[in-house]
Amino acid sequence: FVFTGSLETISREQAEELVRQNGGNASSSVGKETSFVVAGEEAGTKYDKARKLSIKIITEKEFLKMLP
């Protein structure tokens, strides 16, 4: 998971920790191995790179629904 832009309900650090607690990996950069980009308000270059690489882009709400 890579987070970009401002999240509404949790901080980016909290979101990354939730990913790790549930066995996933959180990264600060988008690459071919990235599975999801969570895009918040004012998403920037990470969003653009994810689109170019055809990486699934989801909202914060969709991310939170994925958690157990």
C-alpha distance (Angstrom), angle and dihedral (degrees) to the residues before:
residue distance angle dihedral
F1 . . .
V2 3.77 . .
F3 3.80 121.8 .
T4 3.78 123.2 -150.9
G5 3.77 132.7 176.5
S6 3.79 127.1 11.2
L7 3.79 117.8 -41.6
E8 3.82 117.5 -144.2
T9 3.80 106.3 -146.0
I10 3.81 106.2 24.0
S11 3.77 136.9 25.2
R12 3.78 121.0 -102.9
E13 3.82 88.6 -113.6
Q14 3.82 91.3 53.8
A15 3.80 90.7 48.8
E16 3.81 91.8 50.6
E17 3.81 90.2 49.7
L18 3.83 90.7 51.3
V19 3.80 89.0 53.8
R20 3.80 91.5 51.3
Q21 3.83 93.1 45.4
N22 3.80 88.5 56.0
G23 3.79 95.3 49.8
G24 3.79 99.5 -96.7
N25 3.77 133.8 119.0
A26 3.78 126.0 -115.0
S27 3.77 121.2 -159.6
S28 3.77 136.1 -177.8
S29 3.80 94.2 -140.3
V30 3.79 135.2 54.6
G31 3.79 117.7 -121.5
K32 3.78 140.7 154.1
E33 3.81 89.9 -84.2
T34 3.83 92.7 56.8
S35 3.82 112.1 112.3
F36 3.81 100.6 -173.8
V37 3.78 138.7 15.2
V38 3.79 114.6 -158.5
A39 3.79 107.1 -150.7
G40 3.79 121.1 -157.3
E41 3.79 131.2 174.5
E42 3.80 115.4 -41.5
A43 3.81 94.3 10.8
G44 3.79 109.2 -172.9
T45 3.77 140.9 -176.2
K46 3.82 94.4 -20.4
Y47 3.80 88.2 60.5
D48 3.79 91.2 49.8
K49 3.80 92.5 48.2
A50 3.82 91.6 48.8
R51 3.80 90.2 53.4
K52 3.81 91.3 50.4
L53 3.82 90.7 50.3
S54 3.85 92.8 44.6
I55 3.82 92.0 -120.4
K56 3.80 115.9 162.0
I57 3.81 111.0 -99.7
I58 3.78 117.4 -156.8
T59 3.80 137.2 176.8
E60 3.78 126.1 -112.4
K61 3.81 88.8 -106.6
E62 3.82 91.4 54.6
F63 3.81 89.8 47.9
L64 3.81 92.5 52.5
K65 3.82 91.0 49.6
M66 3.80 89.3 56.8
L67 3.80 92.0 61.4
P68 3.81 119.2 95.2
